[in-house]
Amino acid sequence: MRLYTTVAALRCYLEQQRSFCESKSIGLVPTMGGLHAGHLSSIERARRENDICVVSIFVNPLQFAPTEDLQQYPRNLEGDQQLCAQAGVDVIFAPTAVEMGVENGIAIAVVPPDSMIKRLCGLSRSSHFQGVATIVTKLFNIVKPQRAYFGQKDAQQLAIIRRLVADQNYELSVVACPIVREESGLAYSSRNQYLTASEKEVASVLYRGLQQAERLFKGKERSRQVLLSAFQSIVAVEKQVQLEYVDLVDPDTLSPLDKIEDKGLLACAAYVGATRLIDNIVLGVRQPIVAIDGPAGAGKSTVARLVAEGLGLLYLDTGAMYRAVTWLVLRSGIDVTDEPEVAELVSNCQIQLTPTEVWIDSHNVTQEIRSREVTSQVSAIAAQKAVRRVMVQEQQRWGEKGGIVAEGRDIGTNVFPDAALKIFLTASVGERARRRQQDLAKQAADNISLEQLEKEICDRDLFDSSRSIAPLRKAVDAIEIQTDNLSIDEVTERIISLYRQKVTPQSVA
């Protein structure tokens, strides 16, 4: 593991790594040090999902008001180094305020919209999120990560960073990491070390209040007033807790909600003694999502369609979406390697899916997208950044309310990383070649030898697993099903059974 304190050294290291392999992905975990189980959970995820894991440790003076605990904030770089080394971090970036250009608490500021910083924590910390956004922008420009990891505990910060990334057109994904809690329910925080044992026990009432509101929500309660009152009634029992605020807002825009339609963020801040703590819970009505990934020819589309039918869910044929845009590129006569022209075409197209048909720009391409020509080019098109970005946004739009079964190469790792059930469907190269030959025979296509098909599948597997944009990878929490000796019905029934075991009634509010 490396430790760098200068921008020059970190940039040199990352440029060197990219020169060894241009497709290496970088995950950034910004922290202020004082690492705890919550940080380590984010770090472990970044380690799994990227080739290089960078952890920044910088106590940002811009986000502290003059009356706050900048000087007292926990600092233990040696201990943080040990934890990072154990977690498999590649490089720590621990700059000084001088190195980051904020030694006097002054810098050209990145100012989030007032609507996002005047509520919740912004009520008492007027310049806090401006300071956060400014330093995070600097880190993005220095590291240039593919993914950046932020904890859900800081939900207001998370929403602002997502808005920052969208507004500034950064080509990176903001990954929200679940809140990690102590046994009592208290959310892990670097400031927890200020608390005595008895104060920690008292502070856990915040989570109990959130849980009470969640129980009412699961009982179909949607009213702001009722949910806030439920939280307050629990917290009021602990006289040592001084509630600063509790609010119900949209998790993305932070606008106040009178009633939850799709999802709401119930957030709070309170003092226990002299220590300020925050916590939150997202209350959502999204139905479960099933993500089925795997290599080409593993039977994902057929199985996914049958699983959706068996569970009464919507089948989202993501593979058909990529095939449709590939068909459009080929039909237009554009060279598939001309990425700017492909990006222009795909960014302006419209895809429509029905249970039985695929349409693009008013063309029914249900049959055409299964041609050998489209099959031979779809990986090259899908690997292009602009295509991937447009398609992922479209797929996520379909998944906003859940209740879908989606299949592809990176559904569980990238498109829907929070899917309720993740399956990795695979089969041997020989078995996939045999199935492909049968499909071609049904289409009355030219007879292709098994040897040629096996070569094409091996080449595509290599391309799909090594491409820089969303490579084929099995999600850590995916269940692998090897289908060589299984019928379609057997595979389908196995996934439906797993869904019924894993996705409990509590998953749906």
C-alpha positions, -999 to 999 in steps of 0.1 A, spaced: 0 0 0 12 35 -9 8 67 11 10 100 -7 7 135 7 11 155 -26 -11 158 -56 19 153 -79 28 120 -64 -8 106 -65 -13 117 -101 21 102 -111 11 69 -94 -24 68 -111 -10 78 -145 16 50 -142 -11 25 -133 -32 36 -163 -2 33 -186 2 -4 -175 -35 -10 -184 -57 17 -198 -89 -1 -187 -80 -2 -150 -109 12 -129 -104 34 -99 -126 36 -69 -123 66 -45 -135 66 -9 -133 102 5 -129 103 43 -118 126 70 -100 98 88 -109 84 122 -119 53 103 -145 29 117 -167 0 105 -188 22 83 -158 35 64 -144 0 62 -176 -13 46 -173 13 19 -136 6 14 -143 -32 11 -169 -25 -15 -146 -2 -35 -119 -28 -33 -142 -55 -47 -156 -33 -75 -124 -17 -88 -89 -25 -99 -74 3 -78 -88 15 -44 -79 51 -33 -88 63 2 -84 100 8 -79 112 44 -83 149 48 -99 168 76 -115 196 55 -113 230 72 -138 244 48 -167 224 62 -162 234 98 -177 266 112 -156 286 136 -175 272 166 -172 236 155 -147 209 164 -120 212 137 -91 211 161 -106 183 182 -118 162 153 -103 126 156 -70 122 138 -51 89 138 -33 85 105 -11 56 118 -42 37 129 -60 45 97 -31 33 77 -32 -1 95 -69 -5 88 -65 5 52 -37 -20 47 -58 -48 62 -87 -39 39 -65 -41 8 -64 -4 -1 -39 4 -28 -31 40 -20 -39 65 7 -40 102 -2 -35 123 30 -27 159 19 -23 189 41 -46 219 39 -17 237 21 -15 210 -5 -52 212 -11 -50 250 -14 -72 258 16 -47 266 43 -65 298 52 -99 283 49 -103 301 15 -107 286 -19 -127 291 -51 -160 276 -39 -183 251 -54 -218 262 -42 -247 237 -43 -282 250 -49 -298 268 -19 -327 244 -21 -303 216 -11 -283 233 16 -308 254 35 -327 225 51 -316 197 75 -280 201 85 -278 233 65 -300 251 91 -272 252 116 -242 246 93 -246 273 66 -212 269 49 -207 232 55 -219 217 22 -202 244 2 -169 232 18 -178 196 12 -186 202 -25 -154 222 -30 -131 196 -17 -149 167 -33 -146 185 -66 -109 188 -61 -106 151 -53 -126 141 -84 -103 162 -105 -72 148 -89 -81 111 -88 -105 109 -118 -122 78 -104 -148 57 -122 -167 53 -89 -168 73 -57 -182 59 -25 -202 78 1 -221 66 31 -259 68 33 -255 81 69 -246 115 54 -277 115 32 -278 152 25 -242 151 15 -249 121 -8 -277 139 -26 -256 170 -31 -227 150 -45 -250 132 -69 -263 166 -80 -227 179 -84 -217 149 -105 -248 154 -128 -245 191 -131 -207 191 -138 -210 162 -162 -185 140 -144 -181 106 -159 -183 87 -127 -208 68 -106 -217 78 -71 -221 47 -50 -243 49 -19 -231 26 9 -255 14 35 -254 27 71 -234 4 94 -246 3 130 -234 -7 164 -252 -35 181 -275 -10 198 -285 5 165 -264 36 168 -249 46 134 -211 44 133 -195 78 133 -160 92 140 -176 114 166 -190 84 185 -157 83 204 -167 115 221 -195 96 237 -194 77 270 -208 42 272 -240 55 288 -243 82 262 -240 57 234 -269 37 248 -290 69 251 -281 79 215 -294 46 201 -329 61 207 -325 80 174 -326 47 154 -354 34 175 -374 65 165 -366 59 129 -376 22 132 -410 33 147 -417 55 117 -406 27 94 -431 3 110 -459 28 104 -447 32 68 -448 -5 62 -484 -4 76 -492 20 47 -488 52 66 -475 80 43 -483 112 61 -455 136 71 -471 146 103 -478 111 115 -443 98 106 -425 127 123 -447 124 153 -440 87 156 -402 95 156 -406 123 181 -426 103 206 -399 77 209 -370 102 211 -388 124 237 -384 96 263 -346 102 265 -342 136 282 -305 137 275 -312 139 237 -316 174 224 -333 171 190 -320 197 165 -343 187 137 -363 158 122 -376 162 87 -391 143 58 -377 151 24 -372 138 -11 -340 117 -10 -328 131 -43 -339 168 -43 -341 173 -5 -374 191 -10 -399 187 19 -426 161 16 -461 163 30 -467 127 19 -446 99 5 -456 89 -30 -426 68 -41 -398 74 -15 -389 97 14 -359 104 35 -366 107 72 -335 125 86 -326 138 120 -298 155 140 -295 157 178 -271 164 205 -262 139 232 -242 159 257 -218 180 236 -218 156 206 -238 162 175 -251 130 158 -271 125 126 -291 95 113 -317 87 87 -337 61 70 -351 59 35 -388 49 33 -396 36 -2 -423 17 -20 -401 3 -47 -409 -34 -55 -381 -59 -55 -357 -62 -85 -342 -94 -97 -308 -90 -115 -296 -119 -138 -261 -116 -152 -239 -139 -170 -219 -145 -202 -234 -145 -237 -253 -176 -246 -261 -186 -210 -298 -184 -216 -304 -152 -196 -331 -136 -217 -352 -168 -220 -349 -175 -183 -355 -139 -172 -387 -137 -192 -400 -169 -177 -390 -158 -141 -408 -125 -146 -439 -143 -158 -438 -167 -129 -434 -140 -103 -458 -115 -119 -430 -90 -125 -420 -69 -155 -393 -83 -178 -367 -57 -187 -348 -70 -217 -316 -50 -214 -298 -72 -239 -325 -63 -264 -319 -26 -257 -282 -29 -266 -291 -51 -296 -316 -25 -308 -291 4 -308 -265 -19 -325 -291 -26 -352 -297 12 -355 -259 19 -359 -255 -8 -385 -286 4 -404 -273 39 -404 -241 29 -421 -220 44 -393 -186 27 -386 -191 9 -353 -157 22 -342 -167 59 -348 -177 65 -312 -186 102 -315 -211 94 -344 -224 64 -325 -229 86 -294 -248 112 -313 -271 86 -328 -278 67 -296 -283 98 -275 -312 108 -297 -329 74 -302 -361 62 -285 -365 26 -274 -398 10 -265 -403 -24 -250 -435 -44 -248 -438 -80 -234 -433 -94 -269 -417 -67 -291 -387 -43 -293 -390 -10 -311 -365 17 -318 -373 50 -335 -407 35 -346 -391 4 -361 -402 -30 -349 -368 -48 -346 -378 -78 -326 -365 -103 -351 -337 -83 -367 -318 -78 -335 -312 -116 -332 -293 -117 -365 -257 -129 -365 -245 -95 -378 -260 -77 -347 -247 -105 -324 -212 -100 -337 -212 -63 -331 -233 -58 -300 -204 -61 -275 -183 -35 -293 -213 -11 -292 -222 -19 -256 -186 -13 -245 -186 24 -256 -189 49 -228 -216 70 -243 -238 40 -252 -234 25 -218 -242 58 -201 -274 63 -221 -286 27 -217 -279 25 -179 -298 57 -174 -327 43 -194 -326 10 -175 -325 28 -141 -355 48 -152 -374 16 -158 -363 3 -124 -374 34 -103 -405 17 -90 -390 -18 -91 -410 -49 -98 -387 -60 -126 -365 -88 -137 -335 -76 -157 -307 -95 -174 -274 -85 -189 -237 -83 -181 -236 -57 -153 -271 -55 -139 -262 -66 -104 -228 -49 -103 -237 -15 -119 -272 -9 -130 -291 -23 -99 -264 -30 -73 -292 -30 -46 -313 -56 -64 -331 -79 -39 -319 -110 -57 -288 -114 -79 -282 -144 -101 -251 -152 -122 -262 -176 -149 -235 -194 -168 -227 -225 -189 -197 -240 -205 -184 -227 -238 -193 -259 -256 -229 -258 -242 -234 -222 -252 -221 -229 -287 -245 -259 -291 -274 -237 -280 -264 -209 -304 -261 -234 -333 -297 -246 -325 -309 -210 -325 -293 -203 -359 -309 -235 -373 -343 -223 -362 -337 -190 -380 -327 -208 -412 -293 -191 -410 -261 -203 -425 -248 -235 -409 -218 -225 -387 -196 -252 -372 -195 -257 -334 -157 -249 -335 -163 -215 -351 -191 -207 -327 -169 -218 -297 -142 -195 -309 -166 -166 -313 -179 -172 -278 -144 -174 -263 -135 -141 -280 -166 -124 -268 -161 -137 -232 -126 -122 -232 -138 -89 -246 -168 -87 -222 -147 -95 -192 -118 -72 -200 -135 -41 -214 -130 -9 -194 -167 0 -193 -188 -22 -171 -169 -55 -176 -187 -88 -171 -182 -97 -134 -201 -117 -109 -215 -96 -81 -201 -106 -47 -236 -114 -34 -248 -131 -66 -259 -168 -66 -242 -187 -94 -262 -212 -114 -243 -235 -138 -269 -246 -164 -251 -272 -185 -273 -301 -173 -304 -282 -164 -335 -275 -185 -349 -240 -189 -378 -250 -167 -354 -263 -140 -334 -231 -140 -365 -210 -139 -380 -228 -110 -347 -226 -91 -346 -188 -94 -383 -185 -85 -377 -206 -54 -346 -185 -44 -368 -154 -48 -395 -167 -25 -369 -177 1 -348 -145 -1 -372 -118 -9 -395 -117 22 -428 -99 24 -410 -72 44 -392 -62 12 -424 -45 -1 -440 -17 19 
